[in-house]
Amino acid sequence: MIQVSVTSTESFVARAQRSEATRVALWIAVLVGMLVLTIIRRTAGGMVMADGRMFYPYAGTLALAIVCQLALFAVLRRANRESKRLPAWLWRGTAIFDLAVAVGLLVIAAFNSPRGPIPALSAPALLLLPLLVMTSVLRLRPNFTLMTGWVGALCHGLLALRAVMVTDTKVDTVYFSYSFILALTAVAGMFVARELRRHVYEAVDEATAHEQSERQIYGMQRDLSVARDIQRGLLPSGSPSLAGFDIAGMNRPADQTGGDYYDWQPMDNGKLAVVLADVSGHGIGPALVMAVCRAYARASVPIIPDPAALLARLNELLHSDLPADRFITFALALLDQSGEVQLISAGHGPTLLHIPSTGESREFSGDGLPLGVSPVEEYGPTKLITLDQGDVLVMLTDGFFEWARPSDGEQFGIDRLRDALRASASLDAAGILRAIDETVCRFCHGAQQPDDMTAIVIKRIAPALAATNGHSIA
């Protein structure tokens, strides 16, 4: 596998380019300071700057360097704002230019200073070389720093050698010691630049990993949003039409997607199949299982009118598809216009029946194993009940009564659920469903919904009212 250089990545180049803008700003400040100092020295009547041969080329070099650095700074600022990568030759060109300015000032002093070439070796311009090495660290390129210092040291050493030769002065190591120290400074600067680059490298890796993580999270959220929309599309869009019944349903998953679903489907014999199912767990996995279960149920209801045989067939199909840790509780109610209801379940309960005329409440628990547990499970017998006008049958998942309040962890429970049904039984189906849901939410206020919540309310009404009642609640 080809190893990509860190310094060739866009992230590193962008950070190095921003760092270069800082370096240029610092270098401008140094050059301006040098120019101001030069003007003060001339104004004060100093011997060196009073000489025009020294002052004008010296100050002119500084002024030219400042103008060029200002132009470079503007280019860098604009490129950084636009996230534009500047060409590599610009980096090398600015490094050569900066070094040429520092060395050029020393050369001007060495050739034009009225004090002679020996004193010129320690002119103020000499301090620009270590500053140049120090600021070159911000280029984040160790070799730049090393070469800058070594070339500066070599130039100073050559100027020292010239000074000794033209003045016929005895060679003294002190004249060359600064060149040696500058060379060592370059080596130290190289290691600092290398360490700084390593930290930037780590920052780039962290930023890249964070960006990739955010993209993955965004992609997952987008996929979940699509899955949620698809799942919502699988739920009934309106209430069913069956004379003498007012029916409403709701589904609110704990996550963006859930494993609960409800459905109703007219049969050829005039009856209405009402289904409620709860896949174990919640999230995207159970949502996929839910879609499979719904498809099997929708395909089987028209051809298998017997409730027990229908559940047996669904169980056989799902057992071959589901993993060992997945199962589905399933409740089915076959409604007839006469008010007769055939009720059967596969491990799903409770289903509540409220009879306002007598104040009686009945509870039907789950029968048999959930779907997908055993391939040979037999279901039944079917419970046969007859609903009179005003009677209410509620099919719901355990998300309602197992939701606990945060103060003491007590669950809402079946008793409170029965009381909520009794208190709202005079409302229409949608009103009953809404009242039960609001009662549970008030009781558990402040606690996060732990499980999917799905329910169907079936209310027996006068046939003349059936055309104006019945709702689905998302």
GIKA-V379529 format. One record per residue. OMEGA is omega in radians with two decimals (999 if undefined). D_FIRST is the distance of its C-alpha to the first C-alpha in Angstrom with 1 decimal. Layout:
omega-><OMEGA,OMEGA>
d_first-><D_FIRST,D_FIRST>
//
This chain:
omega-><-3.12,3.11,-3.14,3.13,3.13,-3.06,3.10,-3.11,-3.12,-3.11,-3.13,-3.13,3.14,3.13,3.11,-3.14,3.05,3.09,3.11,3.09,3.08,3.14,3.14,3.12,3.10,-3.12,3.06,3.14,3.12,-3.11,3.09,3.10,3.11,-3.14,3.11,3.12,3.13,3.14,3.12,-3.13,3.13,-3.14,-3.12,3.08,3.12,-3.04,-3.03,-3.07,3.05,3.11,-3.10,3.14,3.13,-2.99,-2.98,3.09,-3.13,-3.13,3.12,3.10,3.12,-3.13,3.11,3.14,-3.14,-3.14,-3.14,3.13,3.09,3.10,3.12,3.14,3.12,3.13,-3.13,-3.13,-3.13,3.14,3.13,3.12,-3.10,-3.10,-3.11,-3.13,3.12,-3.10,-3.07,-3.10,-3.14,3.10,-3.11,-3.14,-3.14,3.10,3.12,-3.13,-3.14,3.12,3.13,3.12,-3.11,-3.14,3.13,3.11,3.09,3.13,3.11,3.13,-3.10,-3.08,-2.99,-3.09,3.11,3.12,3.11,-3.04,-3.13,3.09,-3.12,3.13,-3.14,3.11,3.13,3.14,3.13,-3.10,3.12,-3.10,3.08,3.08,3.11,3.10,-3.11,-3.11,3.12,3.06,-3.12,3.05,3.13,3.10,-3.05,-3.11,3.05,-3.12,-3.12,-3.10,3.10,-3.13,-3.10,3.09,3.09,3.12,3.13,-3.14,3.12,3.11,3.12,3.09,3.10,3.11,3.10,-3.12,3.14,-3.07,-3.06,-3.13,-3.13,-3.13,3.10,-3.11,3.12,-3.11,-3.12,-3.13,-3.09,-3.09,-3.14,3.10,3.13,3.13,3.12,3.09,3.08,3.09,3.11,3.12,3.11,3.12,3.12,-3.14,3.08,3.12,3.12,3.12,3.12,3.12,3.12,3.12,3.11,3.09,3.12,3.12,3.11,3.13,-3.14,-3.14,3.13,3.12,3.12,3.14,3.12,3.12,3.12,3.10,3.12,3.13,3.12,3.13,3.11,3.12,3.11,3.12,3.11,3.12,3.10,3.13,3.12,3.14,3.11,-3.13,3.09,3.13,3.12,3.13,3.13,3.13,3.14,-3.12,3.13,3.13,3.08,-3.07,3.09,-3.11,2.99,-2.99,3.08,3.12,3.09,3.08,3.08,-3.12,3.10,3.05,3.10,3.06,-3.10,-3.11,3.09,2.95,3.00,-3.09,2.96,-3.02,3.09,3.11,-3.10,-3.13,3.10,3.13,3.11,3.08,3.12,-3.01,2.99,-3.08,-3.12,3.06,-3.13,-3.10,3.06,-3.07,-3.00,3.14,3.08,3.11,3.10,3.11,3.11,-3.12,3.11,-3.14,3.14,-3.13,3.11,-3.12,-3.13,-3.12,-3.03,-3.07,-3.09,-3.04,3.12,-3.07,-3.13,-3.07,-3.11,3.12,3.12,3.14,3.12,3.13,3.10,3.14,3.12,3.14,-3.06,-3.12,3.14,-3.09,-2.99,2.99,-3.03,-3.07,3.14,3.02,-3.06,2.94,-2.92,3.09,-3.10,3.05,3.06,-3.06,3.07,-3.10,3.13,-3.08,3.12,-3.13,2.99,-3.04,3.12,-3.13,3.03,3.11,-3.09,3.09,0.00,2.93,-3.02,3.05,3.09,-3.13,-3.06,-3.07,3.13,-3.09,-3.09,3.03,3.13,-3.11,3.12,-3.11,-3.12,3.12,3.06,-3.14,3.03,3.11,3.07,-3.11,-3.13,-3.09,-3.06,-3.13,3.07,-3.07,3.14,0.03,3.12,3.08,-3.13,3.11,3.11,-3.13,3.00,-3.12,-3.13,3.12,-3.08,3.07,-3.09,3.03,-3.08,3.11,-3.02,3.09,3.13,-2.98,3.10,3.08,-3.05,3.08,-3.02,-3.03,-3.10,3.11,-3.14,3.14,3.13,2.99,-3.10,-3.10,3.12,3.10,3.12,3.12,3.13,3.10,-3.13,-3.08,-3.06,-3.01,-3.13,-3.14,3.02,-3.02,3.14,3.12,3.09,-3.13,-3.14,-3.13,3.11,-3.13,-3.13,3.11,3.11,-3.11,3.10,-3.13,-3.06,-3.08,-3.14,3.12,3.11,3.13,-3.02,-3.04,3.10,-3.13,-3.12,-3.11,3.03,3.05,3.11,-3.12,3.10,-3.12,3.06,-3.10,-3.12,-3.11,-3.02,-3.10,-3.08,-3.11,3.09,-3.07,2.95,3.14,-3.11,999>
d_first-><0.0,3.8,6.4,9.3,12.6,15.1,17.9,16.4,16.5,19.8,20.9,20.8,22.5,25.1,25.9,26.1,28.4,30.6,30.8,31.8,34.7,35.9,35.7,37.7,40.3,40.8,41.1,43.7,45.7,45.8,46.8,49.5,50.8,51.0,52.9,55.3,55.9,56.6,59.1,60.8,61.2,62.8,65.0,66.1,67.3,64.9,65.4,61.9,61.2,64.8,64.0,62.9,60.9,58.7,58.8,58.1,54.9,53.7,54.3,53.2,49.8,49.3,50.5,48.1,45.2,46.1,46.4,43.0,41.4,43.2,41.8,38.3,38.8,40.0,37.0,34.6,36.6,36.6,32.9,32.1,34.5,33.0,29.4,29.0,26.6,28.5,27.4,25.9,28.9,31.1,29.5,30.2,33.6,34.8,33.8,35.8,38.6,39.0,39.1,41.5,43.8,44.0,44.5,46.9,49.2,49.4,50.2,52.9,54.4,54.3,56.1,58.4,59.2,63.0,62.3,60.6,57.1,57.2,57.7,55.2,52.5,52.9,53.4,52.0,49.3,47.9,46.6,44.4,41.9,41.0,41.0,38.6,36.3,36.6,35.9,33.0,31.2,31.0,28.8,25.9,24.9,26.0,26.2,28.6,30.8,30.9,31.7,34.3,36.1,36.0,37.3,40.0,41.0,41.2,43.4,45.6,46.0,47.0,49.5,50.9,51.3,53.1,55.3,56.4,57.1,59.1,61.2,61.8,60.9,60.2,56.5,55.7,52.3,52.8,52.1,48.6,47.8,46.6,44.1,42.8,42.6,40.8,38.2,37.8,37.6,34.7,32.8,33.7,32.7,29.3,28.7,30.2,27.9,24.8,26.1,26.9,23.5,22.1,24.5,23.7,20.0,21.1,23.5,20.9,18.7,22.0,23.2,20.0,20.2,24.0,23.6,21.3,23.8,26.6,25.2,24.7,28.3,29.6,28.1,29.6,32.9,33.0,32.4,35.0,37.4,37.0,37.6,40.6,42.1,41.7,43.2,46.1,46.7,47.2,50.1,53.6,54.2,58.0,60.7,62.0,65.5,67.8,71.5,72.6,69.2,67.4,63.7,60.9,57.4,54.6,51.0,49.2,45.8,44.7,41.2,40.3,40.6,42.8,44.0,47.7,49.3,52.8,54.2,57.5,58.2,61.6,62.7,64.9,67.8,68.0,66.5,63.5,60.6,59.3,56.1,54.3,51.2,49.0,45.6,44.7,42.5,41.6,38.6,36.3,36.4,40.2,40.4,38.7,41.1,43.9,43.1,43.1,46.4,48.0,47.1,48.6,51.7,52.3,52.1,54.3,57.1,58.8,59.1,59.8,62.7,63.4,61.6,61.1,59.8,57.5,55.9,55.7,53.8,51.4,50.8,50.1,47.5,45.8,45.7,43.5,41.1,40.9,38.8,41.0,40.9,42.1,45.7,48.0,51.5,53.5,56.9,58.9,62.2,64.1,66.6,69.8,72.1,74.9,73.0,72.0,68.5,66.8,64.3,61.7,58.5,55.7,55.4,55.9,58.5,60.6,62.2,65.2,68.5,71.0,74.5,76.3,79.7,79.9,77.3,75.6,71.9,70.2,66.8,65.0,62.2,59.3,60.2,58.1,54.4,51.8,50.1,47.2,48.4,50.5,50.7,54.4,55.7,59.0,59.9,63.4,66.2,66.0,67.9,70.5,71.7,73.8,73.3,76.4,76.4,74.7,72.7,69.1,66.3,63.0,59.8,56.9,53.8,53.7,51.9,55.5,57.3,54.4,53.5,54.7,56.1,54.3,57.5,58.1,55.6,58.4,57.4,59.4,60.6,62.7,66.0,65.0,63.5,66.8,68.7,66.5,67.2,70.9,71.1,69.4,70.9,73.2,70.4,68.8,65.6,63.3,65.4,65.3,61.6,61.2,63.7,62.0,58.6,60.1,61.9,58.8,56.9,59.8,60.0,56.2,55.9,53.1,51.2,48.0,48.5,46.9,47.1,47.6,51.2,52.7,56.4,59.0,62.6,65.2,68.7,71.7,73.7,76.6,75.4,76.6,74.1,71.1,70.5,70.2,68.1,64.7,61.4,57.7,56.2,52.5>
//
